[in-house]
Amino acid sequence: MILEDEIFKIGKFLKPHGIKGEIAFLFENDVFDKVDCPYLVCLVDGIFVPFFVEEYRFKGKETALIKFEGMDSDEAVSRLNNTDVYFPRDYFDKAEEDVEYSWNFFIGFKVTDSTIGDIGVVESIDDATINVLFVVKRGDEEILIPASEDFILNVDARNKIVEMNLPEGLIEI
């Protein structure tokens, strides 16, 4: 069984393409092309399900067409319309080359600050505006922290910790 903390969101399936079982994939992170992993994960009926990739090809800078094993028609892949796509953290962690993180990768990470110390855990990502924010849960409160590379000192992916150096006064504790 695949658990939510074992994966991170990398994009969304849009709609079937053609009649041979391909589906359009709008990706936020091209890790699926850079890391050797045989499957992608989708949430189907409340369960995270792996779908094994037969082949894929890029259609643009942020879009790919993906064909899955055993899905040979547009009807077969149509159930994945508008479904979020996830990538397994284990495969990402074992990558030998430098792979860029997407902001969704940080969901579930503990956030620490060089001055304050422990702040909380990233519960979600707010990307509704141009400035992406970490939504950090600290006890009963939610803290919004700019998800800016300028503030990130270190990422410990194995222990799920992001160390930050936040401007003084950004977080009133």
N, C-alpha and C positions, 0 to 999 in steps of 0.2 A: 504494500500500500504506500502510495506517495503522499507525504505530508506537506502542508503549506510552507513550513519553514525549510523544506528541502529544495525549493524551487524559487525562481524570481521571474517576474514578468518581463518579456522582451518584445511584446507587440500584440497584434490583434489580427485574426483572420477576417477578411472582408467578405468575399463571395466567390462561388465557383467560377473558374475560368475555362471555357470550352466544355467539351463533353467527355473528356477522358479522365476526369477525376482530379484535376488540378484546382488549387484554391489560391486566391490572392492573399498575400501575407504582408501587412504593413508593419515593419519592424522598427523598434527604437534602438535596438542593439543587434549588430550582425554577428554576435558570438556564435550562432549556429553555423556560420561559414568558417569561423576561425578555430573552433574547438571540435574535435572528433567525437561527436555524440550521435548515436543512431536514432534518437527520437526527440520529439518535442512533446510538451504536456499541455492538455486542456482540461478545464473543469466541465465535466459532463454529468448532469443529474446529481450534483453535489459531491462527485468523486473526481479526483485528479487522475486522468487517464493518459498513458503514453501512446503516442501515435508514431509509428516507425516510418522514417523518411525513406522513400524509394529514390527520389531525385528532386532537385530544385534548380531554378535558374532565376537570375536577377532580371527584373523588369524595369527597374529604375534605381535611384539612389536609396530609396526607403521602401521599395516593394520587391517582393519575390513571388514566384509561382512555385508552389510545393505540391508534390505528388506523394501520397502515402501508400504503403503496402496494403493491398487488399481493398483499396478504394478506387474503383475504375470507372466511375461515372459522376456526373455533376450531382445526381441525387444522393450518392453516398457521402460526398463531402458537404452537401448543403446544410447538414445538421451542425456544422462548425461555423456557419455564418455568424459574424460579429462576436466571436468567442475570443477571449484573451488567451494568449500563448505564453507558456512558461518554459524556462530552461532549468535543468537540474544543477544545483550548486556544486555537487560533487565533481561533475565534469569540468565546470568552470574553474574550480579550485586546483584541479590537476593540470590545467593548461600550461604548456611549457613556454609559450610566447606571451608577450604582454598583450592582454586583452583589455579594452576599455570597459569600465563599469557603466551600467545605466543607473539612473537614480533609483529605479525599483529594486536594484540589487541590495540596497541598504535597508530595506524593510526587515525588521527583526534585529538590527544591529544596535548595540549599546553605544550611546553617544557620551563621550567624555570631553571635558574642556581643560586646557592646560592650566587655567587659574581656578575654576570652580570645582573641577573633578567630575564625578558622575552626574549626568543630567537626566538620562532616561533612555527609553528604547524607541526607535523609529517605528511608529505604528502604521504610517502611510506616507505617501508623497502627494503634495498639493502642487499640481502643475497647471492650475487653472489660469495663471497669469504668466507673464514672461519670466518672472523670478520664481524659480522652483523652490519649494519649501519642504523641509523634513517636518512631519507632524510627529512630535515626540511626546510619548506618554510618560508622565512622572507622577506616580500615585494616582490621584483623581483628576489632575489637571493635564491639559494639552498645551504644549509649548511649540510655537512655530519658529523654526531656525532656518535661515537661508542655506540652501544646499549649494554652496559656492565652493569651487575648488580653491579659492583664495583662503578659505577658512579651514580647509582640511589639511592636517599635518601628516596623518598616517592612517592607513587602512589595514587592519588585521582581519583578513577575510576568514581565516581559519577559526579564530575565536569570536568573530562577528562583533568587532569593535571599530568604531571610527573615532579617531582622536582629532579634536578641533581646537583652534585658537580663535575664540569669538571676541569681537570687540567688547570692551568694557561697557556694561549697562545694557547690553542686548537682551540679557536674561535677568530679570529681577526675581531673585529667589527669596 
